[in-house]
Amino acid sequence: MGIKVSEIFSNTIQGEGPHVGMKTCFVRVAECSWRCSWCDSSWVWNDANALEYSEEGLAQVILDICSKSTTSNVVLTGG
């Protein structure tokens, strides 16, 4: 079983937490089972278009994206 990912986007700015203002690569995972009422990306709870990666495969995708951008901060986020 792998990690299902709804989207990956880079060269954006972290908007909260201790790294606010840093250029960041976001990896939004799919099928979160917590179903938080304040979730801002609930559309990924049942994302039929999510791609499944092995841990090693996802790590390589993230390294590839970071090496082609000015981003060194990576955030794994759910939905």
C-alpha positions as CSV (number, residue, x, y, z in Angstrom):
1,M,0.0,0.0,0.0
2,G,1.3,3.4,-1.0
3,I,0.7,7.0,-0.3
4,K,-2.1,8.6,-2.3
5,V,-1.3,12.2,-3.3
6,S,-3.9,14.7,-4.7
7,E,-1.5,17.4,-5.7
8,I,2.0,18.7,-5.4
9,F,2.8,22.3,-5.9
10,S,6.0,24.3,-5.4
11,N,7.4,27.8,-5.3
12,T,4.6,29.0,-3.1
13,I,4.7,30.7,0.2
14,Q,4.0,29.0,3.6
15,G,1.2,30.9,5.2
16,E,1.2,29.7,8.8
17,G,3.4,28.3,11.5
18,P,7.1,28.8,12.3
19,H,8.1,28.9,8.6
20,V,5.6,31.5,7.5
21,G,6.9,33.4,4.5
22,M,9.3,30.6,3.3
23,K,9.1,29.3,-0.2
24,T,7.6,25.9,0.1
25,C,6.7,22.7,-1.8
26,F,3.3,21.3,-0.7
27,V,2.4,17.7,-1.0
28,R,-1.3,17.2,-0.4
29,V,-2.2,13.6,0.5
30,A,-5.6,12.1,-0.2
31,E,-8.1,10.0,1.7
32,C,-7.6,11.5,5.2
33,S,-10.0,9.7,7.5
34,W,-10.2,12.4,10.2
35,R,-12.8,14.5,8.4
36,C,-12.1,17.7,10.5
37,S,-14.9,20.2,10.3
38,W,-12.4,23.1,9.6
39,C,-10.7,21.3,6.7
40,D,-10.0,23.6,3.8
41,S,-9.4,20.8,1.3
42,S,-12.1,18.2,2.0
43,W,-12.4,17.6,-1.8
44,V,-9.4,15.2,-1.4
45,W,-11.2,12.9,1.0
46,N,-12.5,11.0,-2.0
47,D,-10.2,12.1,-4.7
48,A,-10.5,9.6,-7.6
49,N,-7.6,11.3,-9.4
50,A,-5.1,10.9,-6.6
51,L,-1.9,9.2,-7.7
52,E,-0.4,6.4,-5.5
53,Y,3.3,6.5,-4.7
54,S,5.6,4.2,-2.8
55,E,7.5,6.0,0.0
56,E,10.6,5.9,-2.1
57,G,8.8,7.1,-5.2
58,L,7.3,10.0,-3.5
59,A,10.6,11.0,-1.9
60,Q,12.2,11.0,-5.4
61,V,9.4,13.1,-6.8
62,I,9.8,15.7,-4.0
63,L,13.6,15.7,-4.5
64,D,13.1,16.3,-8.3
65,I,10.7,19.2,-7.7
66,C,12.9,20.8,-5.1
67,S,16.0,20.5,-7.3
68,K,14.3,22.3,-10.1
69,S,13.1,25.2,-8.0
70,T,14.3,27.5,-5.3
71,T,12.3,25.6,-2.7
72,S,14.0,23.7,0.2
73,N,11.0,23.5,2.6
74,V,8.5,20.7,2.1
75,V,5.1,20.5,3.8
76,L,3.1,17.3,3.8
77,T,-0.6,18.3,4.3
78,G,-3.8,16.4,4.3
79,G,-7.3,17.0,3.3
